[in-house]
Amino acid sequence: MWWKYAIKCVLKLQREKKGSIYEFRIPKSKKRDYEVKFMKLFKQYLKNEDYDKELLDHIITSVDQLDLEKWVTVITKMQMDTEEKKKNEAGWFGFFKKKSVEENKDQDIISPEEIEEIYKTLNESVLK
C-alpha cells in the first residue's frame, strides 16, 4: 500500500520538473463554480444591470472558449424557451390571454446579431 503513495510522489516530482499541461487545467469543481457565476453575471450583463466586471473578465480569461460558447448557448436557449412558453400561454379556450401574448412579442430576445456580438467580445477579451 505505501508503495502506491511513493510511486505517485515520484511521478508528481517528475511532472513538476518536466512541466505538464495538466498543471494548468482547472478542477471540475472550480469550473462548475465558474459556470454558475458566469451565467449569473452574463444574465445581469444582458439585462444591463450592475455586474462584477473583474470577476467576469477573470472567468472569461481562465476558462476554455468552448466552455464559454456552451454556456452562452445554454443561456440563449433558456431565454428563447421562456419566450416560447409565454407565446404559447393562453387562457381558457385561448381567448383571454391572446392580447397579452401579442403585446409580449416585442420583449427582449437575443437576436443572432447580438449573439455574434457577444462571441466577438468573448474572443476579444480572451485575446487581451
C-alpha positions in Angstrom: 0.0 0.0 0.0 2.7 2.5 0.9 4.5 1.9 -2.4 1.4 3.3 -4.3 1.8 6.6 -2.5 5.6 6.6 -3.2 5.0 6.0 -6.9 2.5 8.9 -7.0 5.0 11.2 -5.3 7.8 10.3 -7.7 5.6 10.8 -10.8 4.4 14.1 -9.4 8.0 15.2 -8.9 8.9 14.2 -12.5 5.9 16.1 -13.9 6.9 19.2 -11.9 10.4 19.0 -13.4 9.3 18.4 -17.0 6.2 20.5 -16.9 2.8 19.2 -17.9 -0.2 20.8 -19.5 -2.4 19.2 -16.8 -0.9 21.7 -14.3 -2.9 24.4 -15.9 -6.2 22.7 -16.0 -9.0 23.9 -13.8 -10.5 21.4 -11.5 -14.1 20.3 -12.3 -15.5 21.7 -9.1 -14.0 25.1 -9.7 -15.1 25.0 -13.4 -18.7 24.3 -12.2 -18.5 27.2 -9.8 -17.3 29.4 -12.6 -20.2 28.2 -14.8 -22.7 29.2 -12.2 -21.1 32.6 -11.6 -20.7 33.2 -15.3 -24.4 32.5 -16.0 -25.5 34.8 -13.2 -23.1 37.6 -14.3 -24.0 37.2 -18.0 -27.7 37.4 -17.3 -27.1 40.6 -15.4 -25.0 41.9 -18.3 -27.8 41.1 -20.8 -30.3 42.9 -18.6 -28.0 46.0 -18.4 -27.8 45.6 -14.6 -24.7 46.2 -12.5 -22.3 43.2 -12.5 -18.8 42.4 -11.3 -16.8 43.2 -14.4 -13.5 42.0 -12.9 -14.9 38.6 -12.0 -16.5 38.2 -15.4 -13.2 39.0 -17.1 -11.3 36.6 -14.8 -13.8 33.8 -15.7 -13.5 34.6 -19.4 -9.7 34.5 -19.4 -9.3 31.4 -17.2 -11.9 29.1 -18.9 -11.7 27.5 -22.3 -13.6 29.2 -25.1 -15.5 26.1 -25.9 -16.9 26.1 -22.4 -17.8 29.8 -22.7 -19.6 29.2 -26.0 -21.5 26.3 -24.5 -22.6 28.4 -21.5 -23.8 31.3 -23.8 -25.8 28.9 -25.9 -27.4 27.4 -22.8 -28.4 30.9 -21.6 -29.8 31.9 -25.0 -31.7 28.6 -25.3 -33.2 29.2 -21.8 -34.2 32.7 -22.8 -35.8 31.5 -26.1 -37.6 28.7 -24.3 -39.2 31.1 -21.8 -40.3 33.3 -24.7 -41.8 30.3 -26.4 -43.7 29.4 -23.3 -45.0 33.0 -23.0 -46.2 32.8 -26.6 -48.0 29.6 -26.1 -49.7 30.6 -22.9 -53.3 31.2 -23.5 -56.4 31.5 -21.2 -59.4 29.4 -21.2 -60.0 28.3 -24.8 -57.3 30.7 -25.9 -59.5 33.8 -25.7 -58.4 35.7 -22.6 -54.6 35.9 -22.8 -54.4 36.3 -26.5 -53.9 40.1 -26.4 -51.2 39.9 -23.7 -49.3 37.3 -25.8 -49.3 39.7 -28.7 -48.1 42.5 -26.5 -45.2 40.3 -25.3 -43.9 39.8 -28.8 -41.8 42.9 -28.6 -40.0 41.9 -25.4 -36.2 41.5 -25.3 -35.0 38.4 -27.2 -31.4 38.0 -28.1 -31.1 38.3 -31.8 -28.5 36.5 -33.9 -26.6 39.7 -34.4 -26.4 40.2 -30.6 -25.2 36.6 -30.2 -22.5 37.3 -32.8 -21.5 40.5 -31.0 -21.3 38.5 -27.7 -19.0 36.0 -29.3 -16.8 38.8 -30.6 -16.5 40.4 -27.2 -15.6 37.0 -25.7 -13.0 36.4 -28.4 -11.5 39.9 -27.9 -11.4 39.6 -24.1 -9.7 36.2 -24.3 -7.1 37.6 -26.6 -6.2 40.5 -24.2 
